[in-house]
Amino acid sequence: MNSGNSRKGGAGRGGNDRKKSGSPSKPLNKLRKPAAKPKPKADAEGDGTAPKKAGFVKGSPAYEKRQAERKPAAPKKPSNPDELRLNKYISNSGACSRRDADIYIKSGNVKVNGVVVTEMGYKVKLSDKVDFDGVTIIPEKKEYVLLNKPKNFTTSGDEDMDMRNVAELIRGASKSKLMPIGRMDKNTTGLLIFTNDTDMIRKFGLPNQKSFKIYQVTLDKNLRFEDLEKIAAGVTLDGHRLFVDEISYIDEQPKTEVGIKLRTQNIKVVRAIFESYKYDVLKVDRVSYAGLTKKNLPRGNYRFLTEQEVINLKNI
């Protein structure tokens, strides 16, 4: 259906009604004025307009002269390898993380060569004397060691006087004081990272982890498929919902051997998952930690992480 404003036929404005009348009709719209013709570009010498700069034409003499007169850019000042930020100096000493170091600096608890420094981003030299909370500190190189932990060694010497501490296994690795990331009881085996990087220890100690850990768990009896499916859907422990990324039987092994992929590094949580379904956990072996594996690393041995492996851990 056409409206009265339709331009195609009908009784619209300027339509057939106008043709039926005998007298000539008046134009409906006023005649439009013809568009003004563009004025020809006047010569720069005659109309007083500023001539176009020829210096922007690449390859012209003016351009070459301009480039020759242009001052070369000042070279970037190379960073002094003997200087570093004060908070990083403190972190490298193992006193605390860089974030915590900023708090100490702001509160006036840090001195450089006997003078209190509260400026954020302040740089110090390796030869400077830095007092942190009244104690002189010295930075050290960051080191990262991966251990394939055997049984009967703990991360704490308080659990059993007969058990030995894992620090014995890496005693000859470094002169620095290396600390384990996370805890392992005497019956747990597998991958454990040691470092003097307090920032990394803090990062992997947070409850909400992004990195994956894979555990091989040995149970006292076969894991029922129904229970495996229930665990795969997630487990509630002490009122908290735990997401299980993957769980499966180990190929060519009895169904007492189960592989489980989680984001937590808390071994107690791994045990609690199966104990909540009335299984006794006989053994837990951490076979993968944030992409690191036990490949070419026999039980009880350790190795230093490569530079790329350290970068990967920091980027998680």
Secondary structure by P-SEA (a helix, b strand, c coil): ccccccccccccccccccccccccccccccccccccccccccccccccccccccccccccaaaaaaaaaccccccccccccccccaaaaaaaaccccaaaaaaaaaaccccccccccccccccccccbbbbcccbbbbbbcbbbbbbbccccccccccccccccccccccccccccccccccccccccccbbbbcccaaaaaaaacccccbbbbbbccccccccaaaaaaaaaccccccbbbbbccccccccccccbbbbbbccccaaaaaaaaaaacccccccccccccccccccccccbbbbbcaaaaaaaaac
